[in-house]
Amino acid sequence: MNKSELIDAVAKESGLTKADAAKAVDAFTSVVKTALKADDTITLVGFGTFKVAERAERQGLNPKTREAITIPAARVPKFTPGKGLKDALVAPAKAGKAKKK
């Protein structure tokens, strides 16, 4: 799903116009970016948590030359799914399997 498909889905689900749904999606992404830049954590109970993780400096290989390189430390965004989201994804898979006797 790309951004325009997400906007269409939000508009359909919420009853908003596409223009209002686009504003809502843009506002959400802007708030998440701003919060993560400020090293804040966003927790949506039942959905998940957005936070910043520290990635340590590490050694890697240049794939073209096979030369060892140092990959610098970085701050990266991280999403951890919540129980409600996990359960929503697991439940249909379990329901589709028949028990063997």
Contact map, one row per residue, 1 for C-alpha under 8 A:
11101100000000000000000000000000000000000000000000000000000000000000000000000000000000000000000000000
11111100000000000000000000000000000000000000000000000000000000000000000000000000000000000000000000000
11111110000000000000000000000000000000000000000000000000000000000000000000000000000000000000000000000
01111111000000000000000000000000000000000000000000000000000000000000000000000000000000000000000000000
11111111100000000000000000000000000000000000000000000000000000000000000000000000000000000000000000000
11111111110000000000000000000000000000000000000000000000000000000000000000000000000000000000000000000
00111111111000000100110010000000000000000000000000000000000000000000000000000000000000000000000000000
00011111111100000100100000000000000000000000000000000000000000000000000000000000000000000000000000000
00001111111110000000000000000000000000000000000000000000000000000000000000000000000000000000000000000
00000111111111010000100000000000000000000000000000000000000000000000000000000000000000000000000000000
00000011111111111101100000000000000000000000000000000000000000000000000000000000000000000000000000000
00000001111111110000000000000000000000000000000000000000000000000000000000000000000000000000000000000
00000000111111100000000000000000000000000000000000000000000000000000000000000000000000000000000000000
00000000011111110000000000000000000000000000000000000000000000000000000000000000000000000000000000000
00000000001111111000000000000000000000000000000000000000000000000000000000000000000000000000000000000
00000000011101111111100000000000000000000000000000000000000000000000000000000000000000000000000000000
00000000001000111111100000000000000000000000000000000000000000000000000000000000000000000000000000000
00000011001000011111110000000000000000000000000000000000000000000000000000000000000000000000000000000
00000000000000011111111000000000000000000000000000000000000000000000000000000000000000000000000000000
00000000001000011111111100000000000000000000000000000000000000000000000000000000000000000000000000000
00000011011000011111111110000000000000000000000000000000000000000000000000000000000000000000000000000
00000010000000000111111111000000000000000000000000000000000000000000000000000000000000000000000000000
00000000000000000011111111100000000000000000000000000000000000000000000000000000000000000000000000000
00000000000000000001111111110000000000000000000000000000000000000000000000000000000000000000000000000
00000010000000000000111111111000000000000000000000000000000000000000000000000000000000000000000000000
00000000000000000000011111111100000000000000000000000000000000000000000000000000000000000000000000000
00000000000000000000001111111110000000000000000000000000000000000000000000000000000000000000000000000
00000000000000000000000111111111000000000000000000000000000000000000000000000000000000000000000000000
00000000000000000000000011111111100000000000000000000000000000000000000000000000000000000000000000000
00000000000000000000000001111111110000000000000000000000000000000000000000000000000000000000000000000
00000000000000000000000000111111111000000000000000000000000000000000000000000000000000000000000000000
00000000000000000000000000011111111100000100000001000000000000000000000000000000000000000000000000000
00000000000000000000000000001111111110000000000000000000000000000000000000000000000000000000000000000
00000000000000000000000000000111111111000000000000000000000000000000000000000000000000000000000000000
00000000000000000000000000000011111111111100000000000000000000000000000000000000000000000000000000000
00000000000000000000000000000001111111111000000001110000000000000000000000001000000000000000000000000
00000000000000000000000000000000111111110000000000000000000000000000000000000000000000000000000000000
00000000000000000000000000000000011111110000000000000000000000000000000000000000000000000000000000000
00000000000000000000000000000000001111111000000000110000000000000000000000000000000000000000000000000
00000000000000000000000000000000001111111100000000110000000000000000000000000000000000000000000000000
00000000000000000000000000000000001100111110000011110000000000000000000000000000000000000000000000000
00000000000000000000000000000001001000011111000011100000000000000000000000000000000000000000000000000
00000000000000000000000000000000000000001111100111000000000000000000000000000000000000000000000000000
00000000000000000000000000000000000000000111111110000000000000000000000000000000000000000000000000000
00000000000000000000000000000000000000000011111100000000000000000000000000000000010000000000000000000
00000000000000000000000000000000000000000001111100000000000000000000000000000000011110000000000000000
00000000000000000000000000000000000000000001111110000000000000000000000000000000111110000000000000000
00000000000000000000000000000000000000000011111111000000000000000000000000000011111010000000000000000
00000000000000000000000000000000000000001111001111100000000000000000000000000011110000000000000000000
00000000000000000000000000000001000100001110000111110000000000000000000000001111000000000000000000000
00000000000000000000000000000000000100111100000011111000000000000000000000001110000000000000000000000
00000000000000000000000000000000000100111000000001111100000000000000000000111100000000000000000000000
00000000000000000000000000000000000000000000000000111110000000000000000000111100000000000000000000000
00000000000000000000000000000000000000000000000000011111000000000000000011110000000000000000000000000
00000000000000000000000000000000000000000000000000001111100000000000000011110000000000000000000000000
00000000000000000000000000000000000000000000000000000111110000000000000111000000000000000000000000000
00000000000000000000000000000000000000000000000000000011111000000000011111000000000000000000000000000
00000000000000000000000000000000000000000000000000000001111100000000011110000000000000000000000000000
00000000000000000000000000000000000000000000000000000000111110000001111000000000000000000000000000000
00000000000000000000000000000000000000000000000000000000011111000001111000000000000000000000000000000
00000000000000000000000000000000000000000000000000000000001111100111100000000000000000000000000000000
00000000000000000000000000000000000000000000000000000000000111111111100000000000000000000000000000000
00000000000000000000000000000000000000000000000000000000000011111110000000000000000000000000000000000
00000000000000000000000000000000000000000000000000000000000001111100000000000000000000000000000000000
00000000000000000000000000000000000000000000000000000000000001111110000000000000000000000000000000000
00000000000000000000000000000000000000000000000000000000000011111111000000000000000000000000000000000
00000000000000000000000000000000000000000000000000000000000011101111100000000000000000000000000000000
00000000000000000000000000000000000000000000000000000000001111000111110000000000000000000000000000000
00000000000000000000000000000000000000000000000000000000001111000011111000000000000000000000000000000
00000000000000000000000000000000000000000000000000000000111100000001111100000000000000000000000000000
00000000000000000000000000000000000000000000000000000000111100000000111110000000000000000000000000000
00000000000000000000000000000000000000000000000000000001110000000000011111000000000000000000000000000
00000000000000000000000000000000000000000000000000000111110000000000001111100000000000000000000000000
00000000000000000000000000000000000000000000000000000111100000000000000111110000000000000000000000000
00000000000000000000000000000000000000000000000000011110000000000000000011111000000000000000000000000
00000000000000000000000000000000000000000000000000011110000000000000000001111100000000000000000000000
00000000000000000000000000000000000100000000000001111000000000000000000000111110000000000000000000000
00000000000000000000000000000000000000000000000001111000000000000000000000011111000000000000000000000
00000000000000000000000000000000000000000000000111100000000000000000000000001111100000000000000000000
00000000000000000000000000000000000000000000000111000000000000000000000000000111110000000000000000000
00000000000000000000000000000000000000000000001110000000000000000000000000000011111011000000000000000
00000000000000000000000000000000000000000000111110000000000000000000000000000001111111000000000000000
00000000000000000000000000000000000000000000011100000000000000000000000000000000111111100000000000000
00000000000000000000000000000000000000000000011000000000000000000000000000000000011111110000000000000
00000000000000000000000000000000000000000000011100000000000000000000000000000000111111111000000000000
00000000000000000000000000000000000000000000000000000000000000000000000000000000111111111100000000000
00000000000000000000000000000000000000000000000000000000000000000000000000000000001111111110000000000
00000000000000000000000000000000000000000000000000000000000000000000000000000000000111111111000000000
00000000000000000000000000000000000000000000000000000000000000000000000000000000000011111111100000000
00000000000000000000000000000000000000000000000000000000000000000000000000000000000001111111110000000
00000000000000000000000000000000000000000000000000000000000000000000000000000000000000111111111000000
00000000000000000000000000000000000000000000000000000000000000000000000000000000000000011111111100000
00000000000000000000000000000000000000000000000000000000000000000000000000000000000000001111111110000
00000000000000000000000000000000000000000000000000000000000000000000000000000000000000000111111110000
00000000000000000000000000000000000000000000000000000000000000000000000000000000000000000011111111000
00000000000000000000000000000000000000000000000000000000000000000000000000000000000000000001111111000
00000000000000000000000000000000000000000000000000000000000000000000000000000000000000000000111111100
00000000000000000000000000000000000000000000000000000000000000000000000000000000000000000000001111110
00000000000000000000000000000000000000000000000000000000000000000000000000000000000000000000000011111
00000000000000000000000000000000000000000000000000000000000000000000000000000000000000000000000001111
00000000000000000000000000000000000000000000000000000000000000000000000000000000000000000000000000111
